Every structure is written in structure tokens, then in C-alpha cells.
Amino acid sequence: MTKIPHRLYLTEEQMPKQWYNLRADMKEQPDPMLNPATFQPATEEELYPVFCEKLAHQEMDGATRYVDIPEEIQEFYKMYRPSPLIRAYNLEKALDTPAKIYYKFEGNNTSGSHKLNSAIAQAYYAKEQGLKGLTTETGAGQWGTALAEACAYYHLPLTVYMVKCSYEQKPFRKAIIETFDADIVPSPSMTTNAGRAILAEHPDTSGSLGCAISEAVEKAVSTPGYKYVLGSVLNQVLLHQSVIGLESKTAMEILGEYPDIVIGCAGGGSNLGGLIAPFMQDKLTGKADPRIVAVEPASCPSLTRGRYAYDYCDTGKVTPLARMYTLGCGFIPSANHAGGLRYHGMSPILSKLYHDGYMEAVSVEQTKVFEAAIMFAKQETILPAPESAHAIRAAVDEALKCKESGEAKTILFGLTGTGYFDMNAYSSYLAGSMSDYIPTDEELAVGFAGLPKIPGIQE
């Protein structure tokens, strides 16, 4: 029997020519976004002041199953895609497990992550619309870096609001974002009304993605010719990221494999939603029944301990409301090293699938995450990003269960990117100074108390 190769790259001809819209196969659509002024379902046109028009259309389109990838974006993808599907033979051996472990590695670009898949698409549509510039937020810096790359490619000015604690933990993210001509501001800042209000109430805050979103949206709507773009959570982002799962499924088909378990880290949902898309399609249409597992940090457990409710997508309460698993838009996670997995809510698509029982969720403490990250690095020679290491932790745990049971299950997880900008986190773990923070029920209750009261829906 021929041994399966360590790495499989698709050919350019085998790369996806269309994105897959998971909503088209969902039994029930996610609940609609609500206009923050009226609490009525938002229309596509009501998104135009904030988003590019074609991106607003993608956001609201739940019926089109496949969306053509513009040729210009396909050509850009070819600079760093297809990404490899890798069999983790060395990790399997170290764990002494009968499980077969595969991972889809998305770190082969300067951003060090999967984020460029959507960044180039959003920059393309902005340029096509004739915009003068863009604004965004970033947590760990991967999205900010990816969008800076994409905007530099299209000569679009960009302002990035980076969560303050990550900005301080990762000084070289600032340098690389500025290398691509973008401006970067630690958030919350004194440069916006939203930032000033947050600092007035919480002067020592370490920031959050919700804070940074508020600032980026305010900057966009107050600057002529600018729009706001987001790197996770939104339906349009999961659409673009479906290239991850589509490539993964094609590669596994070539190898004659199919995953019993698909695992992805979960913050806002971009990587997880992209990885699981075609496998969830099989699950929804009855073609197969893989277990799908979302892995989130115990410090920001939106799925495992959050409420399924309508909430604002930002701390300043200026964005449309989405029904999602949320900790409350005022929730400020601890300044730990969970990287980009610190958003208060979860993608409405993934929230609906989780709520309806199509996927599972687990939360893990950061010391256990870094334990798995270092084990993986030693065996597979890739230093993973902290976000990615959450998926590694769960994949290792599932492989060890296979060792106990003797079952030879096939596991696929998403390695979202590299951890070379996260050396402060690794140093903290290696020095023994890293601690685990898990919010108490009482602390979470504060965030839940701030959920909006919506007449007739959520009172």
C-alpha cells in the first residue's frame, strides 16, 4: 500500500474558482441583522454607509450557493495558494495514536495566517467601487497585516485600530503594517469619540475587538470616500474563507480520505467557518456526518458560556445587531495570549449551526494551549500561532482518545498561521509566568446584563 505523502499541494487548475456560501444549504437561515436605530431587519442599502456595496450584497445573500471568484483575485491567490494539506506523521508517532491527523496550513504568506484570503477580496471590491481608503480593526495583528498587504497591492490608504494589549505585546506587528504603508493606532484611543468615551469609563482598559471596531467604524463613516472592512464574524468573510475548506476537501479526496472530526479555533469564526464549509455542507445534505468541533479560549468563551441573543457587534453600539452567541458587547477579555480569539461574539452562521446542534464547542486554558503548541512545533517544525494552537490542543486530545479506544479516526484541523510575532507569549510560557484566567459567572453576568432590550424580540 502506497504511503500517503507528508504534504499535498493542489495544482493551480484544481484551486477553487468559486467561493461556497454555506447559508444556501442551511435548514434555517441565521436571524437577520437589525438596524441599531430602529431594531428592524437591516436592508442591504442600509449597510452601504459602512460597507462596500458588493460586500454588503454578499453579506445579505443567503441563497446563492456558489459565488464566482473574480479572476484578479484568483491570480492574487496563486502567489501563496494553494496551501498544503499536511499529514502529521511525526505528531501521530509522538502521541502513539492510531488516529490519522491532517492539518491545513495557512501560514505561507507575510501576514502569517489565513486572513489574506478575505483581505484581498475586500480590497478588490473597494478598489472596484472607487473608494479612497479603508479602516479596520485587528486583534492579534494578523488581519491588520493581511489587509495592509492587500491595500498596498491596490494602492489604498488604510487605518488599522489594534487592540491595545496586543499592540503592546507584539511591537513588530506595527512595523510590518507600516511597511505596507498603513497607519496603526492602539485601541481604545483618543482619536475617536468612541475611543474617548471608552477610556473615560475604563481608563486602564487593555482594549477589545469590540472597542477597536467602534473606532474603525467611526473613522470610516466620518471620512469621505472611506468604508469599513472586517476580518471575521461577517457572512461575507466566511464566504471568502471557504477556499480553505474547499481545497482541504479536494486534497483529501485525492488521497482517498475523509475526516471523522474537523477541528478549528474559534474567535469570530473566519477560519473555522472557512475550514468546515464543505464538510458542513455534507452534514446538512446528509452525505456524511463528521463531528465538527470549535475550540475557543477559556478566557473568552462565547460559545460554551455565552448567551444566544441579539447583541451589538461593537462596544460603542453603532453597528447593526446580530443574533449570535455573545458575552455582551461590553465584555473586556483578560489581556492574555489568546491572540485574535478575544471577540465577545461568534459568527451568526456558526452560532446558528451550534445552536441547532450541527457542531460542538470546547474551551481550553492557555497553558494547555501552549503545551500543545510546543509539542507540535518540536514534532512538525512549525511554530504555531496561539490561535492555531487551540485547534492543536483539541486535535491532540482527540488523538489521545483514539489511543485509549483503539479507534483509527481521521482528524483534520486548521493551522491558521505561524507564531513568530508571538514570542512574548512563548517566553511567558517557557518562563513559567503564564497563568490561566477563567471569568467567573459573576463577571460574565455583567456582560449579559448589558444585552440590548428589543421590543417584541428580546425584552
Summary of the structure (lengths in Angstrom):
residues: 459
radius of gyration: 20.4
end to end distance: 62.1
largest distance: 66.6
contacts: 1761
relative contact order: 0.15
helix: 43%
strand: 18%
